[in-house]
């Protein structure tokens, strides 16, 4: 896709997500846009996104300040409640992650699987929270603020969550997609993570503590205190390790009109062998 077309698409999508009354004019092509090679696309996307966020105006910036104040308050409440001794109970009560060894594919509906790594929630806690070193393993909050907050990523993600979530007053679900979530390494399903809570590993416990505090703090500011229900965030990694990922993707492709992979630039050549439908 030409750089100009990418800029127009990025401007429209991000403008809508940020709640801007009309999408801003796309910025000049960022340095690093390649002609035919994907090298440099990631840096170019980041530069273009930052430029669009810079055009969002005073209303957006004020809204972000209000949002950050709410997150700081919510994180403080969660950090006071989530301790090693209460972690298992709070996760069991507030965060349901459905076991999903294999996904069923409805041929009459698009299939979306979306995952946010545990590190994102830990880093938001590190950016916005008054961090207790026993609950947080990251210290370089400036770098993460640039990547997640100043770039506009967190604001766009929250807009998508609000657009796709279903709130019945008690539980937040995502009926239009499989929203993958894990509180620890992606090669462990949620049941394994729960069993490992009691094992003597300060690093592991700091990972889960930080992710739980960050996740609950952000979602509480969006919806109020609710139970959260997600899909199994360990599925892609475990399926690749166990040899079932190809089988699952092949089942999707057999009932699909088209397969689209959204991947980093270094995976731009990704394709599913033997699929008879267009892939991109």
N, C-alpha and C positions, 0 to 999 in steps of 0.2 A: 504494500500500500504506500502511495506517495506520501512524503512528509506533510504536504498541505492537507491531504485528506485525513491523515491521522490527527493533525492539529484541529481540524474542524470537528471531527468526531469527539475528541477529548474535550473541546470547549463546550459542545452541546451537552454531553453526559455529565461532566463535572459541574457545569452551570446549573443543570437541573437538580443534581444532588445537593448542591450548596444552597438551594432555595433562591437563587438569583432570579429576578423578574424576567430577564431574558438572557440567553447565553451570551457571554462576552465575545467580542471579536477575538479570533485566535491570535496568539502572539506570533511574532516572527519565528520562523523555524529555528529550533534550538541548535546550538553547536553540537555536532556529534551525530546528526541524522545521517544515516548512510544512504547511498544510492540504491544498491541492490543487496548489500550484505547486512545481516542483522547486527553486526558489531556496533556497539554504541547505542542501541535502541533504549536500553534500560536507563542510561544516563539522560538520554534525550527526553524520554517520557517524564522523568523526575523533574527536569528543568521546565518542561512545558506545564506540568501540573503546578509547580510552584508559581509560575508566572500567572496562571489562571487564578490561583488563590490570592495572589497579590492584587488582582483586579476586582476581587469580590466586594471591596468597599467597606466603609465604616460600619454598616449594619451587620455585616458578617463578622467583623472583628469584635464588635461589642457582644454579639451573640456568643462568640467563642469564649470571651472572658466570663460571661455569666455561666456558660456551660462548665468551664473549668472550675469555677467556685463551687458549683454543685457537686462535681466529682470529688474535689478535695474533701468536702464535708462527708460525702458518702463513704469514701475510703477510710476516713478516720473512724467512722462508726463500725465499719467492717473489721478494721484492724484491731479494734478493741474487743470485738466478739470472737474473732477467729484466732484461736491459740492451738498449739499441738494437742491439747487435751479435748478441745471441742471440734477439731477439724473433721473427724469422721462423721459426727452427728450433723454438723452444718451442711457438709456436702450431701449426705444422704437425704436431708430434709429439703435442700434448696436446688440441687443440681441433679437431674436425671439424665443419664447418657445411655441411650438404648443400645443394647448389644446388636450388632448388625454384621454377622459373619459374611453374608452375601446380600447384595441389594436386589430386590425385585424390581423389575422394570415394567411399567405400565405402557404398552405400545400406543395408547391414546394420549399420553401426556409427555411433555418434555421432561427430561431427567436432569436435575441440577444437584451436584454435590459440591459443597463449599466448606472450606475449613480455615479456621484461624488457630495458629499454633499457640500453645500455652505461654510462650515467651512474650507475646504481644500484651497479654493482660498483666504479666509480671512487670513489664516495662512501663505500662501506664501507671501502675502503682508506684514505681520508682520515680516517674516524672511528676506526678501530682500529689503523692502521699507524703506524710511525715514518716519516713521509712524506719522501721525497727530492723536493725541488722540481722536479728534472728529470724525474720520473716521475709527477707529480700536478698537475693543473691547478686543483683546487678547494682553497679555504682555509677556507670557512665551515662547519667540521665540526659546530659546535653545532646549527645549523639542521637539518642532515641527520640528526644523531643523534635529534633530536626526532621527525622525520618517519619515520625508518626503524627505529630501535632502540627508543626509549622508547614509541613508539606500538604496538609489538607486531607490526608488519608483517613484519620480518625473521624473527621466530620462526615466524609463521604460514606464510611462504613456505617456510622450511626444512622444516616439517612436511609441506607439500604435495609438495616435491621428494622427500623420503624415501618418501612414500606412492606416488608414481607412477613413480619411477625403477626401472630394472632394472640390476643389477650382476652381470656375469658374471666378476668378478675382474680384468678388464682394461679394460672399457669401460662407461661409464654411458650408457644410452639411455633413451628415454621412449616405450615402445611404445603407451601409451594416449593419447598426444597429440602434437601438433607443438609442441615447446618452441622458440620462436623466439629466436635470439640473434644479436647483431651486436656487434662490437668497435669500431665507429666509427659514423658517421652512417647512419641507416636507409635513405638513398637510394642506398647502395652495397652491392652483394652482396659476399659474403665473398671471392670471387676478386679483385674489384677492390681490396678492402682490402689483401689480400696483395700485390698488384702495387704498391700505393702506399707500402709500407713503406720502400722505398729512396728515395722522393722527399724533398727537403730541406724538411721542414715540422715545426719543433719542436712546435707546438701539436698537429698531427695525431698525432705520435709519442707525445706525452704522454697523449693520449686513449687510444690503444691500449695503451700501457704500463700505465696505471692500471687500465683495465678488465681486462686480462689478469691482473695481479697480484691484483686483488680477486676475480675469478671463480675462479681456481685456488686461492687461499687458502681461500675458503669451501667449495668442493667437496672439497678435500683433507681438511678437518676432518670432513666428513660421511661420506666413503667411503674415505679413503686416496688415494694417488696413482693416478689412473686416467686413461685417455683419455676425453674427453667428446664426445658426439655430439649435435648440436642441429639444428633446422630453420633455414631461412634467415630471420633476423630482419628482413631488408630487404623481405620480400615485400609487406606491406600498402602501404608508402609507394611503393615502385617500381611496384606494380600500379596504384595510383591515378594516378601520374604518367604511366604508359604506357597507361592506358585499359583494362586487363584486369581490374580489380578487380570491376566490375559483372558481367562475364561469368563470373568464377569464383564469385561469390556466387550468381548466378542458377543455375549448375549445381548448387550445393549445395541451393538451395531447391527445385529440381525433384524431388529425391529425398528431401526432408525432410518430417517431420510438423509441425515448428514451427521457427522461427528465433528465436534469442535473442541480442540484442546486449548485451554488458556494457560500458557506456560511462560517461564522466563526465556529470554532470548537464546540462551545456550541449549534449550530444548526445542528450538524452532523446527527441527526436522522430525519431531516425534510423529509416529504413525502406527496404526494397528495392522499387523500383517494379516492378509487374507480377507480384510473387510471389503465388501462389494459396494459400499456407499462412499460418496465423496467425504474426504477428511481435510481438515485445515487446522 
